[in-house]
Amino acid sequence: MIDAPPAAVPSTGGRADRACAACPHDRDAHDAIGTRFCSATSARGLHRGCVCVGVALASGQRDR
């Protein structure tokens, strides 16, 4: 089972709870590969490019 990347901010019921901690996209914009890539990136504290195909940018996480 593939876990979604952790939220960048604790859930407040708004857009912030959908933000990815590893890339500038919302978690719901991730495909299976993007979800796995961002989960590994966050878990290991890596700084690397984005492989997401989503176009919805998360609020507050631009130009990463």
Biopython code that builds the backbone (N, CA, C, O; Angstrom):
import numpy as np
from Bio.PDB.StructureBuilder import StructureBuilder

atoms = [
    (1, "MET", "N", (0.832, -1.167, 0.000)),
    (1, "MET", "CA", (0.000, 0.000, 0.000)),
    (1, "MET", "C", (0.886, 1.243, 0.000)),
    (1, "MET", "O", (1.875, 1.293, 0.731)),
    (2, "ILE", "N", (0.551, 2.228, -0.797)),
    (2, "ILE", "CA", (1.328, 3.457, -0.885)),
    (2, "ILE", "C", (0.681, 4.513, -0.022)),
    (2, "ILE", "O", (-0.497, 4.827, -0.186)),
    (3, "ASP", "N", (1.467, 5.070, 0.913)),
    (3, "ASP", "CA", (0.961, 6.120, 1.780)),
    (3, "ASP", "C", (1.138, 7.471, 1.107)),
    (3, "ASP", "O", (2.107, 7.686, 0.379)),
    (4, "ALA", "N", (0.213, 8.372, 1.348)),
    (4, "ALA", "CA", (0.326, 9.734, 0.834)),
    (4, "ALA", "C", (1.432, 10.447, 1.600)),
    (4, "ALA", "O", (1.667, 10.146, 2.770)),
    (5, "PRO", "N", (2.112, 11.387, 0.954)),
    (5, "PRO", "CA", (3.131, 12.157, 1.667)),
    (5, "PRO", "C", (2.503, 12.910, 2.821)),
    (5, "PRO", "O", (1.340, 13.307, 2.749)),
    (6, "PRO", "N", (3.264, 13.108, 3.882)),
    (6, "PRO", "CA", (2.696, 13.825, 5.022)),
    (6, "PRO", "C", (2.377, 15.263, 4.652)),
    (6, "PRO", "O", (3.027, 15.848, 3.786)),
    (7, "ALA", "N", (1.372, 15.831, 5.310)),
    (7, "ALA", "CA", (0.997, 17.226, 5.059)),
    (7, "ALA", "C", (2.078, 18.144, 5.591)),
    (7, "ALA", "O", (2.725, 17.835, 6.592)),
    (8, "ALA", "N", (2.273, 19.255, 4.934)),
    (8, "ALA", "CA", (3.266, 20.229, 5.362)),
    (8, "ALA", "C", (2.828, 20.943, 6.639)),
    (8, "ALA", "O", (3.662, 21.386, 7.429)),
    (9, "VAL", "N", (1.531, 21.049, 6.832)),
    (9, "VAL", "CA", (0.957, 21.755, 7.962)),
    (9, "VAL", "C", (-0.135, 20.871, 8.561)),
    (9, "VAL", "O", (-0.846, 20.196, 7.816)),
    (10, "PRO", "N", (-0.287, 20.857, 9.883)),
    (10, "PRO", "CA", (-1.374, 20.061, 10.462)),
    (10, "PRO", "C", (-2.715, 20.427, 9.843)),
    (10, "PRO", "O", (-2.931, 21.569, 9.435)),
    (11, "SER", "N", (-3.591, 19.471, 9.777)),
    (11, "SER", "CA", (-4.883, 19.668, 9.144)),
    (11, "SER", "C", (-5.699, 20.743, 9.851)),
    (11, "SER", "O", (-5.899, 20.712, 11.065)),
    (12, "THR", "N", (-6.164, 21.700, 9.041)),
    (12, "THR", "CA", (-7.012, 22.761, 9.566)),
    (12, "THR", "C", (-8.335, 22.799, 8.830)),
    (12, "THR", "O", (-9.169, 23.671, 9.074)),
    (13, "GLY", "N", (-8.527, 21.830, 7.910)),
    (13, "GLY", "CA", (-9.751, 21.794, 7.143)),
    (13, "GLY", "C", (-9.681, 22.627, 5.880)),
    (13, "GLY", "O", (-10.638, 22.640, 5.106)),
    (14, "GLY", "N", (-8.572, 23.328, 5.646)),
    (14, "GLY", "CA", (-8.413, 24.167, 4.466)),
    (14, "GLY", "C", (-7.457, 23.546, 3.469)),
    (14, "GLY", "O", (-7.188, 22.346, 3.528)),
    (15, "ARG", "N", (-6.930, 24.367, 2.534)),
    (15, "ARG", "CA", (-6.002, 23.882, 1.515)),
    (15, "ARG", "C", (-4.690, 23.392, 2.117)),
    (15, "ARG", "O", (-4.058, 22.503, 1.547)),
    (16, "ALA", "N", (-4.267, 23.937, 3.235)),
    (16, "ALA", "CA", (-2.975, 23.580, 3.819)),
    (16, "ALA", "C", (-2.871, 22.086, 4.109)),
    (16, "ALA", "O", (-1.777, 21.527, 4.031)),
    (17, "ASP", "N", (-3.978, 21.426, 4.441)),
    (17, "ASP", "CA", (-3.920, 20.000, 4.761)),
    (17, "ASP", "C", (-3.728, 19.153, 3.516)),
    (17, "ASP", "O", (-3.476, 17.953, 3.632)),
    (18, "ARG", "N", (-3.839, 19.733, 2.332)),
    (18, "ARG", "CA", (-3.608, 18.991, 1.095)),
    (18, "ARG", "C", (-2.218, 19.232, 0.531)),
    (18, "ARG", "O", (-1.853, 18.619, -0.472)),
    (19, "ALA", "N", (-1.433, 20.108, 1.148)),
    (19, "ALA", "CA", (-0.113, 20.451, 0.652)),
    (19, "ALA", "C", (0.866, 19.307, 0.865)),
    (19, "ALA", "O", (0.866, 18.655, 1.910)),
    (20, "CYS", "N", (1.692, 19.077, -0.132)),
    (20, "CYS", "CA", (2.742, 18.058, -0.044)),
    (20, "CYS", "C", (3.963, 18.673, 0.628)),
    (20, "CYS", "O", (4.309, 19.822, 0.353)),
    (21, "ALA", "N", (4.609, 17.928, 1.495)),
    (21, "ALA", "CA", (5.796, 18.410, 2.192)),
    (21, "ALA", "C", (7.048, 18.355, 1.319)),
    (21, "ALA", "O", (8.072, 18.945, 1.665)),
    (22, "ALA", "N", (6.973, 17.648, 0.188)),
    (22, "ALA", "CA", (8.169, 17.447, -0.634)),
    (22, "ALA", "C", (8.183, 18.246, -1.930)),
    (22, "ALA", "O", (9.251, 18.454, -2.506)),
    (23, "CYS", "N", (7.034, 18.694, -2.400)),
    (23, "CYS", "CA", (6.982, 19.392, -3.687)),
    (23, "CYS", "C", (5.896, 20.462, -3.659)),
    (23, "CYS", "O", (5.130, 20.525, -2.698)),
    (24, "PRO", "N", (5.810, 21.296, -4.677)),
    (24, "PRO", "CA", (4.840, 22.388, -4.661)),
    (24, "PRO", "C", (3.425, 22.010, -5.095)),
    (24, "PRO", "O", (2.611, 22.897, -5.352)),
    (25, "HIS", "N", (3.116, 20.729, -5.182)),
    (25, "HIS", "CA", (1.793, 20.287, -5.630)),
    (25, "HIS", "C", (0.936, 19.843, -4.458)),
    (25, "HIS", "O", (1.456, 19.409, -3.430)),
    (26, "ASP", "N", (-0.379, 19.951, -4.614)),
    (26, "ASP", "CA", (-1.291, 19.376, -3.632)),
    (26, "ASP", "C", (-1.144, 17.859, -3.678)),
    (26, "ASP", "O", (-0.828, 17.291, -4.724)),
    (27, "ARG", "N", (-1.377, 17.204, -2.533)),
    (27, "ARG", "CA", (-1.271, 15.741, -2.501)),
    (27, "ARG", "C", (-2.274, 15.081, -3.432)),
    (27, "ARG", "O", (-1.993, 14.023, -3.995)),
    (28, "ASP", "N", (-3.448, 15.697, -3.601)),
    (28, "ASP", "CA", (-4.448, 15.075, -4.464)),
    (28, "ASP", "C", (-4.119, 15.212, -5.949)),
    (28, "ASP", "O", (-4.823, 14.640, -6.782)),
    (29, "ALA", "N", (-3.072, 15.951, -6.300)),
    (29, "ALA", "CA", (-2.622, 16.071, -7.690)),
    (29, "ALA", "C", (-1.581, 15.004, -8.036)),
    (29, "ALA", "O", (-1.161, 14.914, -9.189)),
    (30, "HIS", "N", (-1.161, 14.198, -7.065)),
    (30, "HIS", "CA", (-0.140, 13.178, -7.278)),
    (30, "HIS", "C", (-0.734, 11.924, -7.940)),
    (30, "HIS", "O", (-1.854, 11.511, -7.639)),
    (31, "ASP", "N", (0.048, 11.339, -8.843)),
    (31, "ASP", "CA", (-0.292, 10.007, -9.328)),
    (31, "ASP", "C", (0.445, 9.017, -8.419)),
    (31, "ASP", "O", (1.086, 9.436, -7.456)),
    (32, "ALA", "N", (0.367, 7.738, -8.702)),
    (32, "ALA", "CA", (0.987, 6.725, -7.837)),
    (32, "ALA", "C", (2.498, 6.906, -7.732)),
    (32, "ALA", "O", (3.058, 6.759, -6.645)),
    (33, "ILE", "N", (3.162, 7.218, -8.828)),
    (33, "ILE", "CA", (4.615, 7.402, -8.818)),
    (33, "ILE", "C", (4.973, 8.659, -8.035)),
    (33, "ILE", "O", (5.911, 8.645, -7.238)),
    (34, "GLY", "N", (4.238, 9.745, -8.254)),
    (34, "GLY", "CA", (4.495, 10.980, -7.524)),
    (34, "GLY", "C", (4.294, 10.803, -6.027)),
    (34, "GLY", "O", (5.077, 11.324, -5.233)),
    (35, "THR", "N", (3.262, 10.079, -5.634)),
    (35, "THR", "CA", (2.999, 9.810, -4.221)),
    (35, "THR", "C", (4.156, 9.047, -3.595)),
    (35, "THR", "O", (4.623, 9.398, -2.512)),
    (36, "ARG", "N", (4.609, 8.022, -4.265)),
    (36, "ARG", "CA", (5.723, 7.212, -3.746)),
    (36, "ARG", "C", (7.019, 8.021, -3.682)),
    (36, "ARG", "O", (7.751, 7.954, -2.695)),
    (37, "PHE", "N", (7.300, 8.786, -4.740)),
    (37, "PHE", "CA", (8.509, 9.602, -4.810)),
    (37, "PHE", "C", (8.521, 10.644, -3.693)),
    (37, "PHE", "O", (9.521, 10.792, -2.991)),
    (38, "CYS", "N", (7.411, 11.364, -3.528)),
    (38, "CYS", "CA", (7.342, 12.402, -2.511)),
    (38, "CYS", "C", (7.356, 11.818, -1.098)),
    (38, "CYS", "O", (7.910, 12.431, -0.185)),
    (39, "SER", "N", (6.764, 10.661, -0.908)),
    (39, "SER", "CA", (6.814, 9.996, 0.404)),
    (39, "SER", "C", (8.250, 9.670, 0.778)),
    (39, "SER", "O", (8.674, 9.917, 1.907)),
    (40, "ALA", "N", (8.993, 9.117, -0.162)),
    (40, "ALA", "CA", (10.399, 8.772, 0.092)),
    (40, "ALA", "C", (11.234, 10.031, 0.299)),
    (40, "ALA", "O", (12.110, 10.060, 1.165)),
    (41, "THR", "N", (10.970, 11.064, -0.485)),
    (41, "THR", "CA", (11.704, 12.325, -0.356)),
    (41, "THR", "C", (11.507, 12.915, 1.034)),
    (41, "THR", "O", (12.476, 13.328, 1.671)),
    (42, "SER", "N", (10.272, 12.960, 1.511)),
    (42, "SER", "CA", (9.976, 13.503, 2.841)),
    (42, "SER", "C", (10.556, 12.632, 3.946)),
    (42, "SER", "O", (11.165, 13.140, 4.888)),
    (43, "ALA", "N", (10.371, 11.344, 3.835)),
    (43, "ALA", "CA", (10.818, 10.421, 4.882)),
    (43, "ALA", "C", (12.331, 10.460, 5.070)),
    (43, "ALA", "O", (12.825, 10.290, 6.184)),
    (44, "ARG", "N", (13.055, 10.681, 3.997)),
    (44, "ARG", "CA", (14.520, 10.675, 4.056)),
    (44, "ARG", "C", (15.117, 12.079, 4.128)),
    (44, "ARG", "O", (16.337, 12.233, 4.189)),
    (45, "GLY", "N", (14.268, 13.095, 4.122)),
    (45, "GLY", "CA", (14.756, 14.473, 4.213)),
    (45, "GLY", "C", (15.594, 14.879, 3.014)),
    (45, "GLY", "O", (16.536, 15.660, 3.147)),
    (46, "LEU", "N", (15.256, 14.355, 1.844)),
    (46, "LEU", "CA", (16.028, 14.649, 0.635)),
    (46, "LEU", "C", (15.561, 15.948, -0.015)),
    (46, "LEU", "O", (14.429, 16.387, 0.187)),
    (47, "HIS", "N", (16.437, 16.543, -0.785)),
    (47, "HIS", "CA", (16.125, 17.733, -1.575)),
    (47, "HIS", "C", (16.399, 17.358, -3.024)),
    (47, "HIS", "O", (17.550, 17.339, -3.460)),
    (48, "ARG", "N", (15.347, 17.062, -3.763)),
    (48, "ARG", "CA", (15.502, 16.661, -5.149)),
    (48, "ARG", "C", (14.325, 17.165, -5.965)),
    (48, "ARG", "O", (13.345, 17.663, -5.412)),
    (49, "GLY", "N", (14.422, 17.036, -7.265)),
    (49, "GLY", "CA", (13.394, 17.542, -8.162)),
    (49, "GLY", "C", (12.063, 16.846, -7.984)),
    (49, "GLY", "O", (11.922, 15.923, -7.182)),
    (50, "CYS", "N", (11.098, 17.306, -8.741)),
    (50, "CYS", "CA", (9.743, 16.803, -8.658)),
    (50, "CYS", "C", (9.435, 15.909, -9.863)),
    (50, "CYS", "O", (9.845, 16.223, -10.981)),
    (51, "VAL", "N", (8.730, 14.815, -9.654)),
    (51, "VAL", "CA", (8.318, 13.935, -10.750)),
    (51, "VAL", "C", (6.806, 13.936, -10.926)),
    (51, "VAL", "O", (6.266, 13.155, -11.709)),
    (52, "CYS", "N", (6.128, 14.810, -10.200)),
    (52, "CYS", "CA", (4.672, 14.858, -10.256)),
    (52, "CYS", "C", (4.178, 15.325, -11.616)),
    (52, "CYS", "O", (4.818, 16.139, -12.282)),
    (53, "VAL", "N", (3.031, 14.798, -12.013)),
    (53, "VAL", "CA", (2.407, 15.220, -13.258)),
    (53, "VAL", "C", (1.266, 16.185, -12.984)),
    (53, "VAL", "O", (0.676, 16.725, -13.919)),
    (54, "GLY", "N", (0.947, 16.408, -11.715)),
    (54, "GLY", "CA", (-0.151, 17.289, -11.338)),
    (54, "GLY", "C", (0.165, 18.742, -11.637)),
    (54, "GLY", "O", (1.329, 19.135, -11.721)),
    (55, "VAL", "N", (-0.889, 19.538, -11.797)),
    (55, "VAL", "CA", (-0.698, 20.948, -12.093)),
    (55, "VAL", "C", (-1.219, 21.848, -10.973)),
    (55, "VAL", "O", (-0.990, 23.057, -11.008)),
    (56, "ALA", "N", (-1.913, 21.288, -9.981)),
    (56, "ALA", "CA", (-2.473, 22.087, -8.899)),
    (56, "ALA", "C", (-1.396, 22.393, -7.871)),
    (56, "ALA", "O", (-0.931, 21.494, -7.171)),
    (57, "LEU", "N", (-0.999, 23.653, -7.776)),
    (57, "LEU", "CA", (0.026, 24.038, -6.806)),
    (57, "LEU", "C", (-0.597, 24.226, -5.437)),
    (57, "LEU", "O", (-1.714, 24.726, -5.303)),
    (58, "ALA", "N", (0.145, 23.819, -4.431)),
    (58, "ALA", "CA", (-0.314, 23.970, -3.059)),
    (58, "ALA", "C", (-0.163, 25.421, -2.634)),
    (58, "ALA", "O", (0.745, 26.121, -3.083)),
    (59, "SER", "N", (-1.047, 25.857, -1.781)),
    (59, "SER", "CA", (-0.943, 27.218, -1.289)),
    (59, "SER", "C", (0.276, 27.340, -0.371)),
    (59, "SER", "O", (0.505, 26.483, 0.483)),
    (60, "GLY", "N", (1.042, 28.393, -0.550)),
    (60, "GLY", "CA", (2.197, 28.642, 0.308)),
    (60, "GLY", "C", (3.438, 27.870, -0.071)),
    (60, "GLY", "O", (4.459, 28.047, 0.594)),
    (61, "GLN", "N", (3.431, 27.034, -1.081)),
    (61, "GLN", "CA", (4.608, 26.261, -1.461)),
    (61, "GLN", "C", (4.878, 26.478, -2.938)),
    (61, "GLN", "O", (4.591, 25.606, -3.758)),
    (62, "ARG", "N", (5.410, 27.594, -3.273)),
    (62, "ARG", "CA", (5.701, 27.890, -4.662)),
    (62, "ARG", "C", (7.206, 28.030, -4.858)),
    (62, "ARG", "O", (7.928, 28.335, -3.908)),
    (63, "ASP", "N", (7.678, 27.815, -6.061)),
    (63, "ASP", "CA", (9.101, 27.980, -6.419)),
    (63, "ASP", "C", (10.015, 27.108, -5.588)),
    (63, "ASP", "O", (11.040, 27.579, -5.096)),
    (64, "ARG", "N", (9.661, 25.836, -5.423)),
    (64, "ARG", "CA", (10.528, 24.924, -4.682)),
    (64, "ARG", "C", (11.378, 24.130, -5.597)),
    (64, "ARG", "O", (12.174, 23.308, -5.144)),
]
sb = StructureBuilder()
sb.init_structure("model")
sb.init_model(0)
sb.init_chain("A")
sb.init_seg("    ")
for serial, (resi, resn, name, xyz) in enumerate(atoms, 1):
    if name == "N":
        sb.init_residue(resn, " ", resi, " ")
    sb.init_atom(name, np.array(xyz, "f"), 0.0, 1.0, " ", f" {name:<3s}", serial, name[0])
structure = sb.get_structure()
